[in-house]
Amino acid sequence: MDTRPAPGPSSPAERARGLDPEDVLLQLSVLWRIDPAHGGDARAARILDLIVDGLRRPRPEPASAE
């Protein structure tokens, strides 16, 4: 059974930045693997900060091959 979300149109901003909604969901899926009994809240907060910071950061321009 395929549980991936149905592909949908992405916004022009997402396409311009090279964002894929499936990639974001995959990154967020790591949060379900964190053991809440062993510092899970702090670890989840750190990981979520890394993901969100990565989404906010502008994508570097590709180097031109001259």
CHARMM internal coordinates of N, CA and C (Angstrom, degrees):
IC EDIT
DIST 1 N 1 CA 1.4443
DIST 1 CA 1 C 1.5182
ANGL 1 N 1 CA 1 C 108.93
DIST 1 C 2 N 1.3009
ANGL 1 CA 1 C 2 N 116.89
DIHE 1 N 1 CA 1 C 2 N 127.04
DIST 2 N 2 CA 1.4536
ANGL 1 C 2 N 2 CA 122.46
DIHE 1 CA 1 C 2 N 2 CA 179.89
DIST 2 CA 2 C 1.5197
ANGL 2 N 2 CA 2 C 108.88
DIHE 1 C 2 N 2 CA 2 C -85.57
DIST 2 C 3 N 1.3447
ANGL 2 CA 2 C 3 N 117.06
DIHE 2 N 2 CA 2 C 3 N 117.51
DIST 3 N 3 CA 1.4636
ANGL 2 C 3 N 3 CA 121.02
DIHE 2 CA 2 C 3 N 3 CA -177.57
DIST 3 CA 3 C 1.5238
ANGL 3 N 3 CA 3 C 112.40
DIHE 2 C 3 N 3 CA 3 C -103.29
DIST 3 C 4 N 1.3231
ANGL 3 CA 3 C 4 N 116.49
DIHE 3 N 3 CA 3 C 4 N 6.78
DIST 4 N 4 CA 1.4559
ANGL 3 C 4 N 4 CA 119.21
DIHE 3 CA 3 C 4 N 4 CA 179.05
DIST 4 CA 4 C 1.5192
ANGL 4 N 4 CA 4 C 109.85
DIHE 3 C 4 N 4 CA 4 C -70.43
DIST 4 C 5 N 1.3390
ANGL 4 CA 4 C 5 N 116.96
DIHE 4 N 4 CA 4 C 5 N 148.36
DIST 5 N 5 CA 1.4579
ANGL 4 C 5 N 5 CA 118.97
DIHE 4 CA 4 C 5 N 5 CA 178.06
DIST 5 CA 5 C 1.5168
ANGL 5 N 5 CA 5 C 110.75
DIHE 4 C 5 N 5 CA 5 C -66.98
DIST 5 C 6 N 1.3026
ANGL 5 CA 5 C 6 N 114.90
DIHE 5 N 5 CA 5 C 6 N 149.94
DIST 6 N 6 CA 1.4642
ANGL 5 C 6 N 6 CA 119.58
DIHE 5 CA 5 C 6 N 6 CA 178.73
DIST 6 CA 6 C 1.5192
ANGL 6 N 6 CA 6 C 109.20
DIHE 5 C 6 N 6 CA 6 C -64.47
DIST 6 C 7 N 1.3272
ANGL 6 CA 6 C 7 N 116.72
DIHE 6 N 6 CA 6 C 7 N 138.21
DIST 7 N 7 CA 1.4616
ANGL 6 C 7 N 7 CA 118.22
DIHE 6 CA 6 C 7 N 7 CA 179.59
DIST 7 CA 7 C 1.5193
ANGL 7 N 7 CA 7 C 109.71
DIHE 6 C 7 N 7 CA 7 C -64.16
DIST 7 C 8 N 1.2863
ANGL 7 CA 7 C 8 N 115.00
DIHE 7 N 7 CA 7 C 8 N 137.44
DIST 8 N 8 CA 1.4539
ANGL 7 C 8 N 8 CA 120.16
DIHE 7 CA 7 C 8 N 8 CA 179.25
DIST 8 CA 8 C 1.5096
ANGL 8 N 8 CA 8 C 109.68
DIHE 7 C 8 N 8 CA 8 C -133.74
DIST 8 C 9 N 1.2982
ANGL 8 CA 8 C 9 N 115.53
DIHE 8 N 8 CA 8 C 9 N 169.60
DIST 9 N 9 CA 1.4687
ANGL 8 C 9 N 9 CA 118.00
DIHE 8 CA 8 C 9 N 9 CA -179.96
DIST 9 CA 9 C 1.5183
ANGL 9 N 9 CA 9 C 110.27
DIHE 8 C 9 N 9 CA 9 C -67.69
DIST 9 C 10 N 1.2996
ANGL 9 CA 9 C 10 N 116.43
DIHE 9 N 9 CA 9 C 10 N 135.39
DIST 10 N 10 CA 1.4634
ANGL 9 C 10 N 10 CA 119.97
DIHE 9 CA 9 C 10 N 10 CA 176.42
DIST 10 CA 10 C 1.5181
ANGL 10 N 10 CA 10 C 107.77
DIHE 9 C 10 N 10 CA 10 C -97.34
DIST 10 C 11 N 1.2996
ANGL 10 CA 10 C 11 N 116.02
DIHE 10 N 10 CA 10 C 11 N 158.43
DIST 11 N 11 CA 1.4573
ANGL 10 C 11 N 11 CA 120.08
DIHE 10 CA 10 C 11 N 11 CA -179.36
DIST 11 CA 11 C 1.5244
ANGL 11 N 11 CA 11 C 109.78
DIHE 10 C 11 N 11 CA 11 C -72.78
DIST 11 C 12 N 1.3231
ANGL 11 CA 11 C 12 N 116.91
DIHE 11 N 11 CA 11 C 12 N 158.19
DIST 12 N 12 CA 1.4741
ANGL 11 C 12 N 12 CA 118.89
DIHE 11 CA 11 C 12 N 12 CA 176.46
DIST 12 CA 12 C 1.5251
ANGL 12 N 12 CA 12 C 112.14
DIHE 11 C 12 N 12 CA 12 C -58.11
DIST 12 C 13 N 1.3402
ANGL 12 CA 12 C 13 N 117.12
DIHE 12 N 12 CA 12 C 13 N -34.00
DIST 13 N 13 CA 1.4719
ANGL 12 C 13 N 13 CA 119.32
DIHE 12 CA 12 C 13 N 13 CA 179.00
DIST 13 CA 13 C 1.5166
ANGL 13 N 13 CA 13 C 110.80
DIHE 12 C 13 N 13 CA 13 C -65.61
DIST 13 C 14 N 1.3359
ANGL 13 CA 13 C 14 N 117.39
DIHE 13 N 13 CA 13 C 14 N -40.62
DIST 14 N 14 CA 1.4688
ANGL 13 C 14 N 14 CA 120.50
DIHE 13 CA 13 C 14 N 14 CA 178.29
DIST 14 CA 14 C 1.5196
ANGL 14 N 14 CA 14 C 110.16
DIHE 13 C 14 N 14 CA 14 C -63.78
DIST 14 C 15 N 1.3119
ANGL 14 CA 14 C 15 N 117.29
DIHE 14 N 14 CA 14 C 15 N -44.56
DIST 15 N 15 CA 1.4707
ANGL 14 C 15 N 15 CA 120.08
DIHE 14 CA 14 C 15 N 15 CA -179.58
DIST 15 CA 15 C 1.5207
ANGL 15 N 15 CA 15 C 110.85
DIHE 14 C 15 N 15 CA 15 C -64.72
DIST 15 C 16 N 1.3293
ANGL 15 CA 15 C 16 N 117.22
DIHE 15 N 15 CA 15 C 16 N -39.42
DIST 16 N 16 CA 1.4660
ANGL 15 C 16 N 16 CA 120.89
DIHE 15 CA 15 C 16 N 16 CA -179.38
DIST 16 CA 16 C 1.5185
ANGL 16 N 16 CA 16 C 111.08
DIHE 15 C 16 N 16 CA 16 C -64.98
DIST 16 C 17 N 1.3201
ANGL 16 CA 16 C 17 N 117.38
DIHE 16 N 16 CA 16 C 17 N -35.43
DIST 17 N 17 CA 1.4662
ANGL 16 C 17 N 17 CA 121.08
DIHE 16 CA 16 C 17 N 17 CA -179.21
DIST 17 CA 17 C 1.5136
ANGL 17 N 17 CA 17 C 111.97
DIHE 16 C 17 N 17 CA 17 C -87.11
DIST 17 C 18 N 1.3166
ANGL 17 CA 17 C 18 N 118.20
DIHE 17 N 17 CA 17 C 18 N -8.24
DIST 18 N 18 CA 1.4508
ANGL 17 C 18 N 18 CA 120.59
DIHE 17 CA 17 C 18 N 18 CA -179.17
DIST 18 CA 18 C 1.5101
ANGL 18 N 18 CA 18 C 112.80
DIHE 17 C 18 N 18 CA 18 C 78.50
DIST 18 C 19 N 1.3318
ANGL 18 CA 18 C 19 N 118.26
DIHE 18 N 18 CA 18 C 19 N 23.96
DIST 19 N 19 CA 1.4604
ANGL 18 C 19 N 19 CA 121.54
DIHE 18 CA 18 C 19 N 19 CA -179.35
DIST 19 CA 19 C 1.5199
ANGL 19 N 19 CA 19 C 110.27
DIHE 18 C 19 N 19 CA 19 C -84.41
DIST 19 C 20 N 1.2976
ANGL 19 CA 19 C 20 N 115.01
DIHE 19 N 19 CA 19 C 20 N 138.96
DIST 20 N 20 CA 1.4623
ANGL 19 C 20 N 20 CA 121.81
DIHE 19 CA 19 C 20 N 20 CA 175.86
DIST 20 CA 20 C 1.5245
ANGL 20 N 20 CA 20 C 106.89
DIHE 19 C 20 N 20 CA 20 C -121.28
DIST 20 C 21 N 1.3277
ANGL 20 CA 20 C 21 N 118.16
DIHE 20 N 20 CA 20 C 21 N 121.03
DIST 21 N 21 CA 1.4666
ANGL 20 C 21 N 21 CA 119.74
DIHE 20 CA 20 C 21 N 21 CA -178.85
DIST 21 CA 21 C 1.5259
ANGL 21 N 21 CA 21 C 113.48
DIHE 20 C 21 N 21 CA 21 C -54.59
DIST 21 C 22 N 1.3205
ANGL 21 CA 21 C 22 N 117.88
DIHE 21 N 21 CA 21 C 22 N -33.66
DIST 22 N 22 CA 1.4646
ANGL 21 C 22 N 22 CA 120.39
DIHE 21 CA 21 C 22 N 22 CA 178.55
DIST 22 CA 22 C 1.5241
ANGL 22 N 22 CA 22 C 111.19
DIHE 21 C 22 N 22 CA 22 C -65.31
DIST 22 C 23 N 1.3360
ANGL 22 CA 22 C 23 N 117.57
DIHE 22 N 22 CA 22 C 23 N -35.63
DIST 23 N 23 CA 1.4675
ANGL 22 C 23 N 23 CA 120.75
DIHE 22 CA 22 C 23 N 23 CA 177.33
DIST 23 CA 23 C 1.5238
ANGL 23 N 23 CA 23 C 111.01
DIHE 22 C 23 N 23 CA 23 C -64.01
DIST 23 C 24 N 1.3338
ANGL 23 CA 23 C 24 N 115.85
DIHE 23 N 23 CA 23 C 24 N -40.83
DIST 24 N 24 CA 1.4623
ANGL 23 C 24 N 24 CA 119.86
DIHE 23 CA 23 C 24 N 24 CA 179.54
DIST 24 CA 24 C 1.5273
ANGL 24 N 24 CA 24 C 110.17
DIHE 23 C 24 N 24 CA 24 C -64.69
DIST 24 C 25 N 1.3278
ANGL 24 CA 24 C 25 N 116.91
DIHE 24 N 24 CA 24 C 25 N -44.33
DIST 25 N 25 CA 1.4639
ANGL 24 C 25 N 25 CA 120.08
DIHE 24 CA 24 C 25 N 25 CA 178.49
DIST 25 CA 25 C 1.5257
ANGL 25 N 25 CA 25 C 111.27
DIHE 24 C 25 N 25 CA 25 C -61.81
DIST 25 C 26 N 1.3214
ANGL 25 CA 25 C 26 N 116.87
DIHE 25 N 25 CA 25 C 26 N -39.37
DIST 26 N 26 CA 1.4586
ANGL 25 C 26 N 26 CA 120.38
DIHE 25 CA 25 C 26 N 26 CA 178.29
DIST 26 CA 26 C 1.5262
ANGL 26 N 26 CA 26 C 111.18
DIHE 25 C 26 N 26 CA 26 C -62.70
DIST 26 C 27 N 1.3300
ANGL 26 CA 26 C 27 N 116.55
DIHE 26 N 26 CA 26 C 27 N -41.46
DIST 27 N 27 CA 1.4596
ANGL 26 C 27 N 27 CA 119.70
DIHE 26 CA 26 C 27 N 27 CA 177.80
DIST 27 CA 27 C 1.5269
ANGL 27 N 27 CA 27 C 110.81
DIHE 26 C 27 N 27 CA 27 C -63.74
DIST 27 C 28 N 1.3249
ANGL 27 CA 27 C 28 N 116.64
DIHE 27 N 27 CA 27 C 28 N -41.66
DIST 28 N 28 CA 1.4621
ANGL 27 C 28 N 28 CA 120.26
DIHE 27 CA 27 C 28 N 28 CA -179.32
DIST 28 CA 28 C 1.5269
ANGL 28 N 28 CA 28 C 112.30
DIHE 27 C 28 N 28 CA 28 C -69.26
DIST 28 C 29 N 1.3271
ANGL 28 CA 28 C 29 N 117.45
DIHE 28 N 28 CA 28 C 29 N -24.37
DIST 29 N 29 CA 1.4647
ANGL 28 C 29 N 29 CA 120.30
DIHE 28 CA 28 C 29 N 29 CA -177.31
DIST 29 CA 29 C 1.5242
ANGL 29 N 29 CA 29 C 112.81
DIHE 28 C 29 N 29 CA 29 C -63.80
DIST 29 C 30 N 1.3099
ANGL 29 CA 29 C 30 N 117.37
DIHE 29 N 29 CA 29 C 30 N -19.32
DIST 30 N 30 CA 1.4658
ANGL 29 C 30 N 30 CA 119.90
DIHE 29 CA 29 C 30 N 30 CA 178.64
DIST 30 CA 30 C 1.5228
ANGL 30 N 30 CA 30 C 111.23
DIHE 29 C 30 N 30 CA 30 C -64.50
DIST 30 C 31 N 1.3217
ANGL 30 CA 30 C 31 N 117.27
DIHE 30 N 30 CA 30 C 31 N -25.20
DIST 31 N 31 CA 1.4620
ANGL 30 C 31 N 31 CA 120.48
DIHE 30 CA 30 C 31 N 31 CA -178.34
DIST 31 CA 31 C 1.5232
ANGL 31 N 31 CA 31 C 112.13
DIHE 30 C 31 N 31 CA 31 C -61.98
DIST 31 C 32 N 1.3255
ANGL 31 CA 31 C 32 N 118.37
DIHE 31 N 31 CA 31 C 32 N -28.36
DIST 32 N 32 CA 1.4677
ANGL 31 C 32 N 32 CA 121.48
DIHE 31 CA 31 C 32 N 32 CA -179.53
DIST 32 CA 32 C 1.5225
ANGL 32 N 32 CA 32 C 111.93
DIHE 31 C 32 N 32 CA 32 C -74.53
DIST 32 C 33 N 1.3103
ANGL 32 CA 32 C 33 N 117.92
DIHE 32 N 32 CA 32 C 33 N -13.50
DIST 33 N 33 CA 1.4682
ANGL 32 C 33 N 33 CA 121.08
DIHE 32 CA 32 C 33 N 33 CA -178.47
DIST 33 CA 33 C 1.5219
ANGL 33 N 33 CA 33 C 112.57
DIHE 32 C 33 N 33 CA 33 C -91.85
DIST 33 C 34 N 1.3135
ANGL 33 CA 33 C 34 N 117.56
DIHE 33 N 33 CA 33 C 34 N -4.74
DIST 34 N 34 CA 1.4611
ANGL 33 C 34 N 34 CA 121.42
DIHE 33 CA 33 C 34 N 34 CA -176.82
DIST 34 CA 34 C 1.5258
ANGL 34 N 34 CA 34 C 109.77
DIHE 33 C 34 N 34 CA 34 C -80.20
DIST 34 C 35 N 1.3188
ANGL 34 CA 34 C 35 N 115.49
DIHE 34 N 34 CA 34 C 35 N 131.27
DIST 35 N 35 CA 1.4626
ANGL 34 C 35 N 35 CA 121.41
DIHE 34 CA 34 C 35 N 35 CA 178.92
DIST 35 CA 35 C 1.5322
ANGL 35 N 35 CA 35 C 109.13
DIHE 34 C 35 N 35 CA 35 C -79.72
DIST 35 C 36 N 1.3360
ANGL 35 CA 35 C 36 N 117.65
DIHE 35 N 35 CA 35 C 36 N 112.61
DIST 36 N 36 CA 1.4627
ANGL 35 C 36 N 36 CA 119.71
DIHE 35 CA 35 C 36 N 36 CA -177.15
DIST 36 CA 36 C 1.5333
ANGL 36 N 36 CA 36 C 113.26
DIHE 35 C 36 N 36 CA 36 C -66.61
DIST 36 C 37 N 1.3149
ANGL 36 CA 36 C 37 N 117.39
DIHE 36 N 36 CA 36 C 37 N -19.23
DIST 37 N 37 CA 1.4671
ANGL 36 C 37 N 37 CA 120.82
DIHE 36 CA 36 C 37 N 37 CA -177.40
DIST 37 CA 37 C 1.5294
ANGL 37 N 37 CA 37 C 112.79
DIHE 36 C 37 N 37 CA 37 C -78.28
DIST 37 C 38 N 1.3245
ANGL 37 CA 37 C 38 N 118.04
DIHE 37 N 37 CA 37 C 38 N -13.67
DIST 38 N 38 CA 1.4678
ANGL 37 C 38 N 38 CA 120.49
DIHE 37 CA 37 C 38 N 38 CA -175.45
DIST 38 CA 38 C 1.5227
ANGL 38 N 38 CA 38 C 110.75
DIHE 37 C 38 N 38 CA 38 C -125.83
DIST 38 C 39 N 1.3345
ANGL 38 CA 38 C 39 N 116.28
DIHE 38 N 38 CA 38 C 39 N 65.63
DIST 39 N 39 CA 1.4659
ANGL 38 C 39 N 39 CA 120.12
DIHE 38 CA 38 C 39 N 39 CA 177.94
DIST 39 CA 39 C 1.5036
ANGL 39 N 39 CA 39 C 113.65
DIHE 38 C 39 N 39 CA 39 C 71.88
DIST 39 C 40 N 1.3062
ANGL 39 CA 39 C 40 N 116.49
DIHE 39 N 39 CA 39 C 40 N 26.26
DIST 40 N 40 CA 1.4598
ANGL 39 C 40 N 40 CA 120.93
DIHE 39 CA 39 C 40 N 40 CA -175.15
DIST 40 CA 40 C 1.5100
ANGL 40 N 40 CA 40 C 114.48
DIHE 39 C 40 N 40 CA 40 C -62.77
DIST 40 C 41 N 1.3357
ANGL 40 CA 40 C 41 N 117.83
DIHE 40 N 40 CA 40 C 41 N -36.86
DIST 41 N 41 CA 1.4627
ANGL 40 C 41 N 41 CA 119.59
DIHE 40 CA 40 C 41 N 41 CA -178.36
DIST 41 CA 41 C 1.5231
ANGL 41 N 41 CA 41 C 111.19
DIHE 40 C 41 N 41 CA 41 C -63.20
DIST 41 C 42 N 1.3119
ANGL 41 CA 41 C 42 N 116.77
DIHE 41 N 41 CA 41 C 42 N -45.85
DIST 42 N 42 CA 1.4682
ANGL 41 C 42 N 42 CA 120.49
DIHE 41 CA 41 C 42 N 42 CA -179.33
DIST 42 CA 42 C 1.5225
ANGL 42 N 42 CA 42 C 110.86
DIHE 41 C 42 N 42 CA 42 C -66.75
DIST 42 C 43 N 1.3200
ANGL 42 CA 42 C 43 N 116.91
DIHE 42 N 42 CA 42 C 43 N -41.53
DIST 43 N 43 CA 1.4642
ANGL 42 C 43 N 43 CA 120.29
DIHE 42 CA 42 C 43 N 43 CA 179.49
DIST 43 CA 43 C 1.5194
ANGL 43 N 43 CA 43 C 110.70
DIHE 42 C 43 N 43 CA 43 C -65.42
DIST 43 C 44 N 1.3263
ANGL 43 CA 43 C 44 N 117.31
DIHE 43 N 43 CA 43 C 44 N -43.36
DIST 44 N 44 CA 1.4659
ANGL 43 C 44 N 44 CA 120.89
DIHE 43 CA 43 C 44 N 44 CA 178.80
DIST 44 CA 44 C 1.5229
ANGL 44 N 44 CA 44 C 110.81
DIHE 43 C 44 N 44 CA 44 C -61.45
DIST 44 C 45 N 1.3223
ANGL 44 CA 44 C 45 N 116.99
DIHE 44 N 44 CA 44 C 45 N -40.59
DIST 45 N 45 CA 1.4618
ANGL 44 C 45 N 45 CA 120.55
DIHE 44 CA 44 C 45 N 45 CA 179.12
DIST 45 CA 45 C 1.5290
ANGL 45 N 45 CA 45 C 110.98
DIHE 44 C 45 N 45 CA 45 C -63.41
DIST 45 C 46 N 1.3426
ANGL 45 CA 45 C 46 N 116.98
DIHE 45 N 45 CA 45 C 46 N -41.99
DIST 46 N 46 CA 1.4732
ANGL 45 C 46 N 46 CA 120.27
DIHE 45 CA 45 C 46 N 46 CA 178.97
DIST 46 CA 46 C 1.5207
ANGL 46 N 46 CA 46 C 111.20
DIHE 45 C 46 N 46 CA 46 C -63.98
DIST 46 C 47 N 1.3232
ANGL 46 CA 46 C 47 N 116.58
DIHE 46 N 46 CA 46 C 47 N -44.68
DIST 47 N 47 CA 1.4637
ANGL 46 C 47 N 47 CA 120.51
DIHE 46 CA 46 C 47 N 47 CA -178.65
DIST 47 CA 47 C 1.5220
ANGL 47 N 47 CA 47 C 110.52
DIHE 46 C 47 N 47 CA 47 C -66.11
DIST 47 C 48 N 1.3184
ANGL 47 CA 47 C 48 N 116.90
DIHE 47 N 47 CA 47 C 48 N -42.58
DIST 48 N 48 CA 1.4555
ANGL 47 C 48 N 48 CA 120.50
DIHE 47 CA 47 C 48 N 48 CA 178.85
DIST 48 CA 48 C 1.5310
ANGL 48 N 48 CA 48 C 110.52
DIHE 47 C 48 N 48 CA 48 C -63.25
DIST 48 C 49 N 1.3289
ANGL 48 CA 48 C 49 N 117.30
DIHE 48 N 48 CA 48 C 49 N -39.13
DIST 49 N 49 CA 1.4695
ANGL 48 C 49 N 49 CA 120.40
DIHE 48 CA 48 C 49 N 49 CA 176.06
DIST 49 CA 49 C 1.5311
ANGL 49 N 49 CA 49 C 110.92
DIHE 48 C 49 N 49 CA 49 C -61.09
DIST 49 C 50 N 1.3262
ANGL 49 CA 49 C 50 N 117.46
DIHE 49 N 49 CA 49 C 50 N -42.15
DIST 50 N 50 CA 1.4675
ANGL 49 C 50 N 50 CA 120.74
DIHE 49 CA 49 C 50 N 50 CA 178.45
DIST 50 CA 50 C 1.5246
ANGL 50 N 50 CA 50 C 111.61
DIHE 49 C 50 N 50 CA 50 C -61.66
DIST 50 C 51 N 1.3280
ANGL 50 CA 50 C 51 N 116.27
DIHE 50 N 50 CA 50 C 51 N -43.43
DIST 51 N 51 CA 1.4686
ANGL 50 C 51 N 51 CA 120.52
DIHE 50 CA 50 C 51 N 51 CA -179.23
DIST 51 CA 51 C 1.5251
ANGL 51 N 51 CA 51 C 110.63
DIHE 50 C 51 N 51 CA 51 C -64.97
DIST 51 C 52 N 1.3201
ANGL 51 CA 51 C 52 N 116.57
DIHE 51 N 51 CA 51 C 52 N -48.09
DIST 52 N 52 CA 1.4660
ANGL 51 C 52 N 52 CA 120.32
DIHE 51 CA 51 C 52 N 52 CA -177.87
DIST 52 CA 52 C 1.5253
ANGL 52 N 52 CA 52 C 110.52
DIHE 51 C 52 N 52 CA 52 C -65.88
DIST 52 C 53 N 1.3307
ANGL 52 CA 52 C 53 N 117.91
DIHE 52 N 52 CA 52 C 53 N -41.55
DIST 53 N 53 CA 1.4651
ANGL 52 C 53 N 53 CA 120.33
DIHE 52 CA 52 C 53 N 53 CA 177.54
DIST 53 CA 53 C 1.5261
ANGL 53 N 53 CA 53 C 111.03
DIHE 52 C 53 N 53 CA 53 C -60.70
DIST 53 C 54 N 1.3146
ANGL 53 CA 53 C 54 N 116.78
DIHE 53 N 53 CA 53 C 54 N -39.09
DIST 54 N 54 CA 1.4612
ANGL 53 C 54 N 54 CA 120.24
DIHE 53 CA 53 C 54 N 54 CA 177.61
DIST 54 CA 54 C 1.5180
ANGL 54 N 54 CA 54 C 112.93
DIHE 53 C 54 N 54 CA 54 C -65.12
DIST 54 C 55 N 1.3168
ANGL 54 CA 54 C 55 N 116.85
DIHE 54 N 54 CA 54 C 55 N -34.33
DIST 55 N 55 CA 1.4626
ANGL 54 C 55 N 55 CA 120.46
DIHE 54 CA 54 C 55 N 55 CA 177.76
DIST 55 CA 55 C 1.5276
ANGL 55 N 55 CA 55 C 111.66
DIHE 54 C 55 N 55 CA 55 C -72.55
DIST 55 C 56 N 1.3088
ANGL 55 CA 55 C 56 N 116.89
DIHE 55 N 55 CA 55 C 56 N -30.91
DIST 56 N 56 CA 1.4681
ANGL 55 C 56 N 56 CA 120.85
DIHE 55 CA 55 C 56 N 56 CA -179.53
DIST 56 CA 56 C 1.5204
ANGL 56 N 56 CA 56 C 112.55
DIHE 55 C 56 N 56 CA 56 C -78.37
DIST 56 C 57 N 1.3058
ANGL 56 CA 56 C 57 N 116.89
DIHE 56 N 56 CA 56 C 57 N -30.02
DIST 57 N 57 CA 1.4642
ANGL 56 C 57 N 57 CA 121.45
DIHE 56 CA 56 C 57 N 57 CA -175.02
DIST 57 CA 57 C 1.5358
ANGL 57 N 57 CA 57 C 109.89
DIHE 56 C 57 N 57 CA 57 C -68.60
DIST 57 C 58 N 1.3275
ANGL 57 CA 57 C 58 N 117.27
DIHE 57 N 57 CA 57 C 58 N 131.97
DIST 58 N 58 CA 1.4648
ANGL 57 C 58 N 58 CA 118.58
DIHE 57 CA 57 C 58 N 58 CA 177.80
DIST 58 CA 58 C 1.5214
ANGL 58 N 58 CA 58 C 110.95
DIHE 57 C 58 N 58 CA 58 C -65.74
DIST 58 C 59 N 1.2927
ANGL 58 CA 58 C 59 N 115.53
DIHE 58 N 58 CA 58 C 59 N 144.06
DIST 59 N 59 CA 1.4623
ANGL 58 C 59 N 59 CA 120.72
DIHE 58 CA 58 C 59 N 59 CA 179.60
DIST 59 CA 59 C 1.5215
ANGL 59 N 59 CA 59 C 109.40
DIHE 58 C 59 N 59 CA 59 C -74.82
DIST 59 C 60 N 1.3217
ANGL 59 CA 59 C 60 N 118.13
DIHE 59 N 59 CA 59 C 60 N 133.12
DIST 60 N 60 CA 1.4745
ANGL 59 C 60 N 60 CA 119.51
DIHE 59 CA 59 C 60 N 60 CA 179.79
DIST 60 CA 60 C 1.5268
ANGL 60 N 60 CA 60 C 111.10
DIHE 59 C 60 N 60 CA 60 C -66.37
DIST 60 C 61 N 1.3020
ANGL 60 CA 60 C 61 N 114.42
DIHE 60 N 60 CA 60 C 61 N 147.11
DIST 61 N 61 CA 1.4642
ANGL 60 C 61 N 61 CA 120.33
DIHE 60 CA 60 C 61 N 61 CA 176.88
DIST 61 CA 61 C 1.5306
ANGL 61 N 61 CA 61 C 109.33
DIHE 60 C 61 N 61 CA 61 C -69.12
DIST 61 C 62 N 1.3275
ANGL 61 CA 61 C 62 N 116.95
DIHE 61 N 61 CA 61 C 62 N 139.73
DIST 62 N 62 CA 1.4748
ANGL 61 C 62 N 62 CA 118.07
DIHE 61 CA 61 C 62 N 62 CA 177.54
DIST 62 CA 62 C 1.5313
ANGL 62 N 62 CA 62 C 110.80
DIHE 61 C 62 N 62 CA 62 C -66.72
DIST 62 C 63 N 1.3103
ANGL 62 CA 62 C 63 N 115.22
DIHE 62 N 62 CA 62 C 63 N 144.77
DIST 63 N 63 CA 1.4697
ANGL 62 C 63 N 63 CA 119.88
DIHE 62 CA 62 C 63 N 63 CA 178.42
DIST 63 CA 63 C 1.5155
ANGL 63 N 63 CA 63 C 108.89
DIHE 62 C 63 N 63 CA 63 C -70.31
DIST 63 C 64 N 1.3137
ANGL 63 CA 63 C 64 N 115.75
DIHE 63 N 63 CA 63 C 64 N 138.02
DIST 64 N 64 CA 1.4637
ANGL 63 C 64 N 64 CA 119.47
DIHE 63 CA 63 C 64 N 64 CA 178.59
DIST 64 CA 64 C 1.5190
ANGL 64 N 64 CA 64 C 109.63
DIHE 63 C 64 N 64 CA 64 C -82.03
DIST 64 C 65 N 1.3136
ANGL 64 CA 64 C 65 N 116.13
DIHE 64 N 64 CA 64 C 65 N 139.09
DIST 65 N 65 CA 1.4694
ANGL 64 C 65 N 65 CA 121.33
DIHE 64 CA 64 C 65 N 65 CA 179.40
DIST 65 CA 65 C 1.5112
ANGL 65 N 65 CA 65 C 108.69
DIHE 64 C 65 N 65 CA 65 C -93.28
DIST 65 C 66 N 1.3240
ANGL 65 CA 65 C 66 N 115.14
DIHE 65 N 65 CA 65 C 66 N 96.89
DIST 66 N 66 CA 1.4647
ANGL 65 C 66 N 66 CA 119.74
DIHE 65 CA 65 C 66 N 66 CA -179.75
DIST 66 CA 66 C 1.4848
ANGL 66 N 66 CA 66 C 111.03
DIHE 65 C 66 N 66 CA 66 C -107.12
END
COOR INIT
IC SEED 1 N 1 CA 1 C
IC BUILD
